[in-house]
Amino acid sequence: MKAAQHPHEVARLNALRSLEVLDSPREAAFDEVVALAAKICGTPISVINLIDADRQWFKAETGLGVRETPLDTSICAHVILEEDFVEIPDTLIDPRMRDNPLCVDVPGLRFYAGAVLRTAQGHPIGTLCVLDHRPGRLTGLQQETLKVLAAQVMAQLNLRLALRTEALLRKEIDHRVKNSLHMIMSFAQLQRRKSDLGTDAKLLAIVQQIGAVALLHDVLSHRNDHTEIDVADYLAKLVGVLVKTVPDTVAIKDDFETLIGGPAVGASLGVIINELITNSLKHSFAEQNDGVISLTGVRIADHYRITCSDNGSANGPSQASGGLGVQIMAAAIQKISGKIMRGPTPDGYRSVLEFPIP
């Protein structure tokens, strides 16, 4: 006897498919659940069974050796129409199973017990069930254990859905923020070109800071997660953005060795690089003289060293130690547990930042 369709079948199927679990590979976390269920209940078969539109698909199984069977022969398709737990001591006595090939054939499935897998919205998507070729019954403890294990299966599926949703949301936010910042940056650059001051330092700093933040959100929007980014690649791209904001008389060169870290590290280094370049332009190249700003990053044991050197006037940023930009840079350096040394060189000015590799 084929099971009737669930009264809220469309919503139920949408809930199932939103979990993005159908046709996924086997996973140890779920295989361990069915193995434990079979052992505790003393049955040769246990299945995490998901009821699709025209099939029942097994996320995990032990004792069956297949990943799916037709919906017409599904016992669980009947069970999801019932309460949260169903036990059938002898399937041949149950009127729903008397003509089911899985039950009447030899060796038939004579015993069934299943806990319904139900979403937070109440939609039944399948079961965690145990089966045997002989009639039987579960003890009260075995029944409760099966219910608890079913709840753990749903907890795993819901957690994965929540993490995917959060990642998509953050990716969309990063994309929208990036686009908004690029618009603001374009406007700021236009205003700077129109300004009588030409290379006004404050407006230049604003343009550079906006570019740094926009680029970071651009990097994040292309990642599936935000646990780590290629910080060295981000810094190289940042320099490429900042090059467009400096006078044509000043060149910026960069060479960063590989550095992997979290977005917070990238954000802090973006602030620092932006401030170092701004200070070089403001102090070493204040008189519009030609020159080069060179940025390098190297790994030294468990530390990373970034050097910013220029061949400008050698006045350097020491005069601006109390400025807001320098205070912001100091806070960024503290956040990555770094230290900075600055001073004139025979050819210009140099700043050396060193911090532990995260």
N, C-alpha and C positions, 0 to 999 in steps of 0.2 A: 504494500500500500504506500503510494507516494505521499509525502507530507504536503499539507496545504501550505500555500504561500503565506508568509508572515503578513499581518495586517498593515504594517508600516514598512513594506519591503524596500521601497525606494530610499527612504531615510536610513534604513538598516544597511543597505548596500553602500550608500554614500559614506556612512560611518566606518564601515569595514575598509573601503578603499582609501579613505583619508589616512589610515594608519600606514599605508604603503608597505605592507608586509607580504601580500600575495606574491607568490613566485620568487620570493627572496631565498638566498642560499640557507642551508642548514647552519645553525649556530649552537655552540656548546651550551650557552645559558639556557636555551629551551630544550635541548636534548637531555640535559641533566634533570629538568623538571619531569619529563615523561618517564625517565629511568627511575627516578625516586618514587613517582606515583605508582608505577607498576610493582616496585619492590614492596612498598608499604601496603598496598592493597592485595598483594599476592596474586597478581594476574600476569599472563604472558604478554599482554598487549596494552599499550597506553598511547594516546594520541592528543596532540593539540590540533583541533579540527576547526577550520574556518569555513563557513557556509557561504559560498559564492552564488551567483545567479543560476548557474547550471552545473555546478560541481561542488564537491567538498575537497578542500585542499589542506594538506597537513604541514603545518610549520615544523612540527617535530613528531616523530613516531618511533616506537620500539615494538617489534613483533609483527609488523605488517609488511615492511619492505617496499612500500609504494608511497608516492607523494600526493596522489589524488585519486578519487573514484567518482563515478557519476552520482549526481544528486538523487536520482530515482531510488537508489539503494541505501541512502543515508539514514542512519538511525538518529544522528544528531540534528537533522533537519526537522524531525518531530520534536526533539527535546527543547530546541530554542523557542518553541511555542508554549512551553510549560513554565514551571517555576524555576528557581535558580539551581535546583538540584533534582535530578531524576535517577532513580534506580529501577532497573528491570531485572528481577531475579531470574526469570526464564523468558527469553524472547518468543519462544514458540507458543507461549500461553497468551502473550500480548496480542490483541487483534491487529495492531498496526504492523506487526512484524511477521505474521504467519506466512505471508507470501514473499518475504524478502529473501532473495537468493543468498545474501550474505549470512542469513540465519538458518535457512533450511538445507542448504548444501552441506556437504561433508568435507572438512570439519566446519560446522556452522558456529556462528557467534551466538552463544546461548545466554551469556550474562553481560549486562551493560550497566555502568554507573557513570554519570557525567555531571560536572559542575559547569553552568553556563558562563561563558565569557561575555560580560556586559560592559558597554562603554559608560562613561560618566553620565551621558544623556539617557541611559537606559536601553540602548539598542543592543539586542543579542547578536553577536557576530560569530559565535561558535561555541565550542566546549573544550574543556580538558576532561577526557574520559578514559576509563579503563574497561577492558573487555576480556572475556574468557570463553573457551569452548565448552565449558560446563556451567550449569546453573549455579548460582551462589548468592551471597549477601555480604555487604560490608558491615563492619562494626561501626558503632557511633564515632569512635576515634578515627577510623579510616575515612568515613564520610567527611568529618570536619577537616581532616588533612587535605583531602581532595579540593575542598572549597578554598582553603588557605592557599594552596598551590595555584589554583585558578586565579585568585586575586593577585598573586605575584606575577603571573603571566600578563594580566592586564596592566599592572603597574609598570612592567617593562615596556609594553607597547605604548602606553600613554606617555611615559617619560621620553621615549624616542620621538614621539610626535611633538611634544612640547619643545624639545631641543631643536628640531627641524623648524618649527614655527618661529622660535626665537631667532634662529640664524637667518631665516628669510626676512624677518622684520628688521633686524639690524642691518642686513644687506640693503634693504630698501631705504632705510633711514640714511645710511652712508651715501647711497646714490643720490638721494634728494638733497642732502646737505652739500655734497660735492657740487652738484649743479648750481645750487643757490650761491655758493661761495665763488664759483667761477664767474657768475654774473656780476657779483659785487666787485670781484677783482678786475674784470674788464672795465667796469664803470670807474673804478679808482685809477686804473692806468690811463683812461681817457681824460679824467680830470687832471692827472699829473702832467700829461702832454699839453693840456690847455693852460696850465698854471704858469704865471709869469716867473715863478721861482724855478721852473724847469725841473731840477733834481732835488726838490724840497725833501729834506731828510725824513721828516715825520711822515709825509705821504708815502715816500718810498718804503719806509718800514711797515706801514699798514698794508701796502700792496704785497710785500714779501710775506708777511705773516698770514694773510689770507691765502696766498698761494700755497704755503706750507700745510695749512690745515686742510685745504681743498684736496691737495695731493694725497694726504694721509687717508681721507675718506674715500678717495678714488681707489687706493690700494686695498682698503678694507672691503669695499663693495664688490671686489672681484674674488674674494675668498669665501670658502664654504664655512669657515669658522674663524674665530678671532683669537685663537690661542697663540699663534706665532705668525710673524711676517718676516720677510727678507728685509731686514733693516738697512743693510748696505745698499740694496737695490733701491729702496725708498729714498735714501739720502742722495744717491746718484741722480734719481729722477728729480728730487727737490732742487739740486744744484742746476739741473737743466731748466727748471721753472724760474729760478732766481736770476739766471743769466739774462733772461729777457727783460729784467727790470733794471739792470745796471747800465751805466754809460757805455757807449761803444768803445771808449778809450781803455776800458778795463776788461781783461779776460779772466775767466774763472776756470781753473782746471781741477779735476777731482780723480781720486783713485782709492776706492774703499774695498778692503778685504771682506770676505764673507762674514756676516754677523746676523744671527737669527735671534729674535726676541719678540716680546709681546708688543701690542700696539702702544702701551704706555711708554715703553722705552723709545719707540719710534717717535712718538709725540714730543717727548723731552728732548731728544736729539735734534728734531726738526726745529724746535725753539732755539736751541743752542747754535746750530749751524746758521740759522737765519740771523741771529744776533751778531755772530762773529763776522759774517759778511757785511752786515749793516755798519758795524763799527769800523771795519776796514775802509769802506767807502766814505764814511763820515770823517775819519781822522787821517788815515794814510793817504787818501786820494781826494782830500778836501779841495785841493787846488786844481782839480781836473787833469792831473798829470797821468800819462800813460802808465800802465802797469799790469801785474798779474796777481791774482789771489789764488793760492794753491791749497787744496784740501786733500788730506790723505787719512786713511784709516787702516791701522794694522793691529793684528792680534799679538799680544805679548803674554805668553803663558795663559793665566786665567783672567787677564785684563785686556781691554781694548783701548787703543790710543788714537785720538783724532788730533791732527795738527793742522792749524790754519795759519799760513804764512803769506806775507805780501811783500812786494818790493816798492812800497810807497814811500812816504816821507819819514817813516819810523816814529811818528808821534804816538801812534797806537791809541787804544781806547782807555788808557790809564786816567785820562782827564775826566772820564765820564763814569767813574766808579760809583757815584751816587745816583745815576740816572735810573729811570724806571725800567728801561730795557735791560740794563745790567742786573738789576734786582730780579727781574723775571728770569734771566739766564741763571742767576745764582740759585733760584728756587728749583729750576729744572735740573741743574747739576746735583743738587742735594737729593732730588727724587731718585736719581740713578746711583746714588752713593759715590759720586765722582769728585774729582778735584781738578783744578785748572791752574796752570802756570802761564804767565804772560810777561812779555818784555821785548825790548828792541833787539834787533840783530844788525850785523854790518850792512845788510841789504834792505832792511825794512823793519817789519814787526812780526812776531810769532806768538800764537796762543796754542798751548798744548793741553788737551783734555784727556784724562784717563779715568776709567771706571771699570768695575768688575763685570765680566761677561755674565749676563743673566742665565 
